[in-house]
Structures are given as structure tokens and as C-alpha cells.
């Protein structure tokens, strides 16, 4: 990762997508592990960015279902571990 505000840009991607979903009253939205493939964003950091934005929208009233699609067992474990951290915060 460089110094080009990558965490903010990644968060904006999730935030914008969720705001559009809300504006159109979508019942569900799915995300892949954005930027973690050829762009090389660190997967664990990307999971935390994604989940922080998703949880913020859910807490502010988003009623839709949010799915995160993982491409490998390793990716799945990263999200499972990150989710545990979010549930422990509450």
C-alpha cells in the first residue's frame, strides 16, 4: 500500500455502494473482497475497512442483507475472525 489514502478510498467504495442500495430500497447487496486481488490491498486490513463501513450502515438503519463473498478459505477465515472482533465490541 502506498500513501494515496487507500483506506479512505476503499471505505468510500463500500459507503457509496451501500448508500445507493439504501436510496433504491434494495433488499440485499453483495461485495467481493474489493481491491485484494490484483490491486494487492492487504486482506486483513481490507476486511476491517469493509466491516467497519457495513456495520456503520447497519447500525444507522440499513434494512438490507449484506453478503461478503470470499474467494478462498483463507479469506473466509479473515472475515470470520474480524467479525468476532466486531461482535466483542458490542
C-alpha positions as CSV (number, residue, x, y, z in Angstrom):
1,X,0.0,0.0,0.0
2,X,1.1,3.5,-0.7
3,X,0.3,6.9,0.6
4,X,-2.7,7.7,-1.6
5,X,-5.4,7.5,1.0
6,X,-6.2,3.8,0.2
7,X,-8.2,3.1,3.4
8,X,-10.4,6.1,2.8
9,X,-10.9,5.2,-0.9
10,X,-11.8,1.6,-0.1
11,X,-14.2,2.8,2.6
12,X,-15.8,5.2,0.2
13,X,-16.4,2.4,-2.3
14,X,-18.4,0.4,0.3
15,X,-20.1,3.5,1.6
16,X,-21.2,4.7,-1.8
17,X,-22.5,1.2,-2.7
18,X,-24.5,1.0,0.5
19,X,-25.9,4.5,0.1
20,X,-27.1,3.6,-3.4
21,X,-28.6,0.4,-2.1
22,X,-30.5,2.4,0.6
23,X,-31.6,5.0,-1.9
24,X,-33.1,2.3,-4.1
25,X,-34.6,0.3,-1.3
26,X,-32.6,-2.8,-2.2
27,X,-33.2,-5.8,0.0
28,X,-29.7,-7.2,-0.4
29,X,-26.2,-6.3,-1.6
30,X,-23.1,-8.5,-2.1
31,X,-19.5,-7.5,-2.1
32,X,-16.4,-9.3,-3.2
33,X,-13.1,-8.7,-1.4
34,X,-12.6,-5.4,-3.1
35,X,-9.1,-4.5,-4.1
36,X,-7.5,-7.6,-2.5
37,X,-6.7,-9.4,-5.8
38,X,-4.6,-7.8,-8.5
39,X,-4.5,-4.5,-6.6
40,X,-2.8,-6.2,-3.7
41,X,-4.6,-4.5,-0.8
42,X,-3.8,-6.4,2.4
43,X,-6.7,-8.7,3.0
44,X,-7.0,-8.3,6.8
45,X,-6.9,-4.6,6.6
46,X,-9.5,-4.7,3.7
47,X,-11.8,-6.8,5.8
48,X,-11.7,-4.3,8.7
49,X,-12.4,-1.4,6.3
50,X,-15.3,-3.3,4.8
51,X,-16.8,-4.4,8.0
52,X,-16.5,-1.0,9.7
53,X,-18.5,0.6,6.9
54,X,-21.0,-2.2,6.7
55,X,-21.6,-2.2,10.4
56,X,-22.0,1.6,10.4
57,X,-24.7,1.4,7.8
58,X,-26.5,-1.5,9.6
59,X,-26.4,0.5,12.9
60,X,-27.8,3.6,11.2
61,X,-30.8,1.7,9.9
62,X,-29.9,-0.1,6.6
63,X,-32.5,-2.9,6.5
64,X,-31.0,-4.9,3.6
65,X,-28.9,-8.1,3.8
66,X,-25.2,-7.7,3.2
67,X,-23.2,-10.6,1.9
68,X,-19.4,-10.6,1.6
69,X,-18.2,-13.1,-1.0
70,X,-14.9,-14.8,-0.2
71,X,-12.8,-16.4,-2.8
72,X,-10.8,-18.8,-0.6
73,X,-11.0,-20.5,2.8
74,X,-8.2,-18.1,3.9
75,X,-10.3,-15.1,3.0
76,X,-13.3,-16.7,4.8
77,X,-11.2,-17.1,8.0
78,X,-10.1,-13.5,7.8
79,X,-13.7,-12.3,7.8
80,X,-14.8,-14.8,10.4
81,X,-12.0,-13.5,12.8
82,X,-12.8,-9.9,12.0
83,X,-16.5,-10.4,12.7
84,X,-15.7,-11.9,16.1
85,X,-13.8,-8.7,16.9
86,X,-16.9,-6.6,15.9
87,X,-19.3,-8.6,18.0
88,X,-17.0,-8.4,21.0
89,X,-17.1,-4.6,20.8
90,X,-20.8,-4.5,21.4
